[in-house]
Amino acid sequence: MTSPIRTTCPYCGVGCGVLVNRTDQGITVSGDPDHPANFGRLCSKGSALAETIGLEGRLLTPRIAGQEAGWDEALDLVARRFAETIALHGPDSVGFYVSGQLLTEDYYAANKLMKGFIGSANIDTNSRLCMASSVAGHRRAFGSDTVPGLYEDLELADLVVLTGSNLAWCHPVLYQRLLAARSARPEMRVVVIDPRRTATCEIADLLLPIAPGSDAALFNLVLAALAERGLTDTGFLQHVTGAAAAIATASASDPALTGLDPALLAQFIDLWCGTEKVVTVYSQGINQSATGTDKVNAILNCHLATGRIGRPGMGPFSVTGQPNAMGGREVGGLANMLACHLALENPVHREAVQDFWQSPRMADAPGLKAVEMFEAVEAGKIKALWIMSTNPAMSMPQADRVARAIAACEFTVVSDVMAETDTTLLADVLLPAAAWGEKDGTVTNSERRISRQRAFRAAPGEARPDWKIISQVAERMGWGASFAWNSPSEIHAEYAALSGMAGQLGSDFDISDGPGDYETMPPTLWPQSPARRGGRFFTDGRFHTPDGKARMVPVTPAAPAPHRPGTLRLNTGRIRDHWHSMTRTGLSPRLSAHIAEPFLEVHPDDATRIGLNPAGLAQLSNGHGSAILRVLITDRVTPGQVFAPIHWSGRNAAAGRIDALVTGPTDPVSGQPALKEALVHVAPFRAA
Ligand code: SF4
């Protein structure tokens, strides 16, 4: 037997290390005991990786208008149509919509082509749907998008607060680590804040069934109590501005907004105020909101006011959804960012990156964020669109409308692993991409740890790595010399050199003195500067703002969402054993055995009122889409709310795309859509 290949799981942002063993019988996977994210653990999805790498459904050759084509013909067409569109309508008439599934090297190539050579910042990512509000909150408070802590802080804390996070199902190995730490340290307390009773609630010492959307009010009440009780850290506040204004605003918050029993609320506030080692973990329940950035800052305010940040067992902790959401942030793969945590709005940073790339032009203004990009497609302003490794016709808010916009776009390219997704079916040109296990690169997990993904088999058919496809289009557009990489290690070397330049401009994202040889690179935390190597941020009170101080941001909690008679509030989320649109996890019968079909959680009172029967079918509608789901009557949801998972596709005609029903606004700061805030009509389904 050959020695196992060390690689990284391609699903969630925990970023677990995986050992792949190749035997005569096939491939087996196991957790890598030496990887610091998981120490050998895997969850159900990671354990089933070997069952999901078959060729069923793979896109194996380029296609033009649905017909098989050669690579040269397809690449020539893509380059020509993009060049013609730019020549006729300008750089902002084209867009790239990319993905947290891409490896960092792929992301780097796409970002360089769009921002430095096409000269537009119209490159945004599906990570906009999952963590953009955390990015925006971090930048407002810290002056940079920097996650302060480490996974081990969850194990070292005396109080772990999980808010808007179903950690047990969405970041299972981190949850396993928390469970193990809690049984080893019985003094640890865990609070779960969620309007819905999820699997994560099983670990809770205290459960707060908060009113949807009221997280900012809750953390404001904590901040007000800290100030009232004299528990703020006056020493640390020397490194912070805005405390007085933030506390004054917080003190005006109405406890009734939280919808919590006053005794429960008091218990939580006492716990938070009375425990030094607090970690507040948050995820999509905070981020996917019209006020997500404010919610993030309300959390950060509490940690900044008490100096409970960047020290062992203390800090706010945003857990990312996708395997490389963090790598995408580092490489500047968002419409409002530059690579290596440099700022697109900073002319010195822009000029330095352009110099480094020796590029003919440089985007000088933020581009269109995800929702805006598809609105521009619909309006005919984006005339050529390249979608890489993601499925927006299913996952964007108002997905049916987005699908119609993509179908009507003058020229749409989709590079993907799978042949038939809601989005690939709409493309003019389809480009087959190499999948997990077939390509090399790096990813960064939620705690800033950069790990290698390694190939362990050849790509099937004519599939190619994304970075190669991007550089071959760039070459045909006349920029071959700047994209003449022969391997992802060459891209990584260029990226590391750029980060060294960024380091000279003050960025802590300097990986130029990194872990050495690309092939043998161990999982590596940044920062790597001698002073902060592999550690936490901000313990020293030094932030990335111009004056070096953090900002506490006054947060006025949003008013409760308006209720429209006859509607229920739809909350969406993930289930334990499926990933996104199930193109891979759907291949494993074992994973589908956990929950086999889409469902709707409805409270018994609502079910009785509406006339829904257990295991019957319900039809959801709201003028933007509709879906038919199996009824699950449960008090896991409160009256007035329903919950449905996101995974099933519109291609399962009976189910419908759940995100088609999501009409929500976007957060005005982060541009993240409110994927958990739709109002829907629910009725028993009756076949015509
Ligand atoms: Fe993969 Fe996430 Fe599961 Fe780890 S926790 S095995 S990264 S899906």
Residues whose N, C-alpha, C, O or C-beta is under 5 A from the ligand:
A	BS01	SF4	C9 Y11 C12 V14 G15 C16 L42 C43 K45 G46 H171 P172 V173
